[in-house]
């Protein structure tokens, strides 16, 4: 995609704040006609700048009251006939519903997981029955969220 101009950035800021805003409302916010805004939004979607539209659900409102950040270290050696430990882990993490985010890291740990669970019993079951039983996992360390100081899905524009 070519460089975003000032109007594209205004449109993106508005959509990040309220993804259900109408084209008429958006046009009023950025000073364009609704049809011009529609063309810009379609271009942003087609070029991949806008990835998708979602509803953001409060975890606590659906019974997921405990958030944990878990750093994971994988085994480094593998037999030649086995799949790479990172490939195995990446495939497995996609199937674990408790994991809502997984990032590969630099440094001494390999991955950071953001995990949403109901309570400590659910967390313990996930750690003991899923994560630590995975053949690629060598070690993990957990930190629990006490308070959310800032939470946003908006990209700074």
N, C-alpha and C positions, 0 to 999 in steps of 0.2 A: 504494500500500500504506500502511496505517496505520503508526504508529510501532512500531518493533520493541521488544519488551519484553526484560527480562533473559534469559528462557528462550530466546527466539528468537536472541538474540546468542550464548548458550552453544551452542545447536544449530549455528549457522553457524560458530562457531570450531571446533567438533569436526569438522564436515563439511569445512572447509577443510584441516584437518590430515590427515584420512583420509576420503575420499569413499566408501570401501567399508565403513565402520563399519555394523554391523547396527542395526536399530531397538531391539533389546534392549540392546545395548551403549550406544547413545546415550541410551536411557531411564535406564540406570544412572548415566550421567555427569551428566545434568541433573535427575534426581530426579522423573521423570514416568513414566507407564505407556507401554509401547511403542505402544499405540493413540493416545494423546495426542501422542506424538512424531510418529507417522505423519501425523496430521492437521495438525500444525504444519508439517512438512516439505512436505506437499502444498500447503498454503496459500502457503508461501514460493516454491515452484516456480511455481504458477499466477499469482502476482502479479508474477513476473519477478525477485524478489530473488535466487533461485537461477537462474542463467542456463543452466548445463549441467554435465554431469559429464564429466571427461576423464582420460586417463592422461598424466602428465607424463614425457616422454622426455628423458634426458640426451643433449644433442647430441653430445658426444664418444663416447658409446657406439654411435652410429650413423654415425660417420665425419665428423661436422661439427665439426672442431676449431678453427675460426676464427670468432669473432664480431666483427662490425664495426658501429659506429654511424655512419650516414652522414646528414649534413644536406644537404638539397637546396633549391636556389633555382630557381623556375620563371620563365619569361619572363612579363612582365606584360601585354604588348600582344598583341592578337589581331585578325585580320581578321574582319569581321562574319559571313562565311560559314563560318568555322571554329568548332569547339567551343571552349569555354573551356579554357585550358591546365590549370587545376586539375581539371576534369572528366576530361580526357584522362589526366592523370597518375593520378588516383584509380582510374580504370577499369583502367589498365595494371598498377598495383601489385598489384591483386587476382590477376593471372595469374602473377606472379613468385614461384616457390616459395621462393627464397632469402630473401625478405622475410617475416619472421615477425611484424613489428609495424610499423605506420606511423602516425605521429601528426602532425596539423597543428599548426604552431607559431605563436606570436607572434614578433615580432622580425625580424631581417634574413633569416633562412632560413625557408622555407615548410613543410618537412616534416623529420621525423626518422625514419629507417628503422633497424630492427634487423635485421641480415642474418646468416644462418648459412650458412657455406660450408665445404668440405672443407679448403681451403688457399689460399695466395696465388695459385696458378694459377687456381683456381675464382673467387676474388674478382676478379682482373684480368679474366677473361672476362666476369663479370657487369657490372663497371663499363664496360668498353670496348664490349661487344657489346649490352648491354641498356640500362643506365641512361643513359649519355652519348649514346646514339643516339636516345633518346626525344625527340620534337620539342618537348616542353614544358620540358625540363630545360635550364637556363642554366648552373648551376654546382653542384658538390657538394664536400663535404669529409668525410674519413673519419677516425675514431679507432678503433683496434683494442683489444679487451679483453685486458689482460695477466693479470688475476686477478679472479675474482668475489668481491667482499668480502661481498655479501649478495644472495641471490636468493630471492624468495618470490612466490607467486601469491596469498597471503592478503591480504584487505582488512582493515585494522585496524578492529576492532569494540570 
